[in-house]
Amino acid sequence: MKLSELKIGQKAQIISINTKGIIKRRLMDMGVISGEVLKVEKIAPLGDPIDIVIKNYHLSLRKAEAQGIEVEVIE
Amino acid sequence: MKTITVAIAGNPNSGKSTLINAIAGTNLQVGNWPGVTVEKKTATLKIDDLIINLVDLPGTYSLSPYTQEEVIARDFLVREKPDLIIDVVDSTNLERNLYLTVQLLELGIPIILALNIYDEAKKKGYEFDIEKLQELLGIRVIPTVATKKEGIKEILNAIKDFAYGFYNITPKKINYGEDIESSIKAIEENLKVTNPLLLSKYPSRWLALKLIEGDELVMKEVDLIGDETFLQEAKSHLFKSHDEDIESMLADIRYGIANGVTRDVLKKKDGKRVDFTEKIDRIVLNRYLGIPIFLFAMWFVFKFAFDFSAPFSDWIDTTISGPVTKWTFHALTVVGSPQWVISLLTEGVIAGVGAVLVFIPVIAVMMFIITLLEGSGYMARVAFVMDRLMHSIGLHGKSFIPMLLGFGCNVPSIYATRVLETERDRKLTALLVPLMSCGARLPVYVIFIGAFFSDHAPTVLWSLYVLGIFMAIALGFILKKTLYKGFAPVFIMELPPYRVPVFRDLMIHTWQKLKHFVIKAGTYIFAVSVIMWFLLNTPYGVEKENSALGRIGKTISPVFEPLGFGTWEASSSLVAGLIAKEVVVSTMAQIYVKEEVEEEKEGVDKEKGFIDDLKDAFLSFGFAIRDAIENLISGFGIKSLSANEEEEQRPLKSKLQGIFTPLTAYAFLAFVLLYWPCVVVGIAMKQEFGSWKLYGQALVIHSLLAWFVAFAIYQGGRILGF
């Protein structure tokens, strides 16, 4: 499943990051690495971007970027 | 005397600037890093016999070479080799912050870690084993609460101890696992033989790691292409044992270390769960309430920025154009100065100083607000809410604030583009900001609308604002596909916890911006005002038609022929509008109805004495404060701008009615809305982006845009029979 498909409140574990280059590097620098557990906290009022909690902080990213992140729902 | 260079590094939102302000206070010098728009703060402190050169590095999450900030921070650390790094860490988010610390350790530079926001972490029930953290990483750790200046003395003492060799700090080489370590070793060994010079230039472990990562910038710098045999050999076993790319592998390892260390040194007890931030966000970012609250907040920001500062700007304006000009005039007359000197000093020099000073209130208030929005954490929420919309014209959510403020005044908006993350975003936003119809354009609209469209005034006024927004969308779209192709800005942004900003920080920041503006921009604005005086008055005493400005107007007027207003009067006024768009009106008044206006002025002014005028100036300053506060409390209104000008301008209006038709008037208004941004915007662009290039682009693009739109309106209107 893709991160962009998760619903608010769902928890998931990152399986892989399938983007390349700058975006991937940036995601990893922000703690989005495989094995990490995240929770979808909010979706912006206009439907994009989304707000996730990862490594104990809030990170927002667009659905376009979230599409490249493969996750497995755990809760 | 001993000198020591200390770099300050840390994540954004770790309280880094508060810490620096607490350490250096007013000693801070603010400038830009060479060639880029990233802010550089430096300070020199003298403690006893020790001189400490502080350099603030841009806030970054990592030292990878992908953002400008990261490259700057990294280049400074590698090239300038500071003696010491102060790494500011948010204690409430230790693990993610340590990710940067791990990368700093690779450089082999001694580190003092400021465990900042320590009070909040304590409240959350976090307990740190500081001894252990020091030991594990080979660094010095000092808990700090920068907002309360706690731990600052300890940091300064630690710097002193280090400088005099009382306290040794030797950064640990952290084990990256057998695979990576053997690659590092192989590369280091090889370079020792083949290229010892390189190893003397760069920290060897860092260099080896960068070569393993395949960091393009480093490769280029050290003249390696990456498929050298020794590199391939050193890396080959990594590919065999891991199917991931090496970059991800290293990120994993670094985060693994950060995670391990955090687990070793941090115990989380049950503290008060003060989830203040979550509570606020639940309302502020709510699906239904989010937008209305946001709009309300923005309305307040705008109102505060302009309604609050306007009375002060007005006060400066009336004081300078009134008593100051009048008494200088009298003083010069008494001394017997020639007419042209009096005119130059009063209409050129004093008006020039006035032009600089009227910006002070608005820039001060605006900078205060921006710092407040950033410092409190709400700026990130603005971006979060607006990103969807802004993204459609190729911008980042954060661009919304500069654009919004543009409706008040474009100048501080240009400064406000600094909140954006990439240079491309900053430039693109700065190019679109002038299309937001600023307050200075209003007097032009008011005159023309009063003269031609008084029955439909609100609709026509509204249509101009919408036209500006619409053109910004269109231009954004075009620029995104042409000049500013680049990659669309990524939106991967931390939503930091809400925090109450420190008042001292707000004041320091506002003051620095203001000082910068007055000194740097002030000189230019002043010069331009004086030049304009010369244009209007050389040769001295001739009719306006034959002045330099009149002749420029005459020369370029054919350009405006197809737009319906190809007269020298109109084009001269437009040229004069380069100073500020409201000057279009005053120039028209001078050209069309010169005599009447002047007589009136002389008559009223002369009666009051000097003391009375001084008293008036003080009194009216009091009124300005009252008005500012009143404006803040009372309803939203453009009232202050339009009401009193109405009467004065009647002669101009009737003149205009004879010259323009409703159609040409509207084409003219559209042109004024869109054409070249005023020179103060240009100066702000020069200051912010380091060259006149962006203003050059703006002049060309906006003038073309204005011409085509006005052309379409006039010619289209004619075809439709208006």
Chai-1 contact restraints between the chains, C-beta under 6 A:
chainA,res_idxA,chainB,res_idxB,connection_type,confidence,min_distance_angstrom,max_distance_angstrom,comment,restraint_id
A,I22,B,Y66,contact,1.0,0.0,6.0,A-B,restraint_1
A,I23,B,V490,contact,1.0,0.0,6.0,A-B,restraint_2
A,R25,B,S64,contact,1.0,0.0,6.0,A-B,restraint_3
A,R25,B,Y66,contact,1.0,0.0,6.0,A-B,restraint_4
A,R26,B,I492,contact,1.0,0.0,6.0,A-B,restraint_5
A,M28,B,A251,contact,1.0,0.0,6.0,A-B,restraint_6
A,D29,B,Y61,contact,1.0,0.0,6.0,A-B,restraint_7
A,D29,B,S62,contact,1.0,0.0,6.0,A-B,restraint_8
A,M30,B,I492,contact,1.0,0.0,6.0,A-B,restraint_9
A,G31,B,R96,contact,1.0,0.0,6.0,A-B,restraint_10
A,I33,B,A251,contact,1.0,0.0,6.0,A-B,restraint_11
A,I33,B,D252,contact,1.0,0.0,6.0,A-B,restraint_12
A,I33,B,Y255,contact,1.0,0.0,6.0,A-B,restraint_13
A,K42,B,L285,contact,1.0,0.0,6.0,A-B,restraint_14
A,A44,B,F384,contact,1.0,0.0,6.0,A-B,restraint_15
A,A44,B,V385,contact,1.0,0.0,6.0,A-B,restraint_16
A,P45,B,R287,contact,1.0,0.0,6.0,A-B,restraint_17
A,P45,B,G290,contact,1.0,0.0,6.0,A-B,restraint_18
A,P45,B,I291,contact,1.0,0.0,6.0,A-B,restraint_19
A,P45,B,V385,contact,1.0,0.0,6.0,A-B,restraint_20
A,L46,B,R388,contact,1.0,0.0,6.0,A-B,restraint_21
A,D48,B,R388,contact,1.0,0.0,6.0,A-B,restraint_22
A,P49,B,D387,contact,1.0,0.0,6.0,A-B,restraint_23
A,P49,B,F491,contact,1.0,0.0,6.0,A-B,restraint_24
A,D51,B,L495,contact,1.0,0.0,6.0,A-B,restraint_25
A,K55,B,E95,contact,1.0,0.0,6.0,A-B,restraint_26
A,K55,B,R96,contact,1.0,0.0,6.0,A-B,restraint_27
A,N56,B,N93,contact,1.0,0.0,6.0,A-B,restraint_28
A,Y57,B,N93,contact,1.0,0.0,6.0,A-B,restraint_29
A,H58,B,L495,contact,1.0,0.0,6.0,A-B,restraint_30
A,L59,B,E494,contact,1.0,0.0,6.0,A-B,restraint_31
A,S60,B,F384,contact,1.0,0.0,6.0,A-B,restraint_32
A,S60,B,M493,contact,1.0,0.0,6.0,A-B,restraint_33
A,S60,B,L495,contact,1.0,0.0,6.0,A-B,restraint_34
A,L61,B,I492,contact,1.0,0.0,6.0,A-B,restraint_35
A,R62,B,F491,contact,1.0,0.0,6.0,A-B,restraint_36
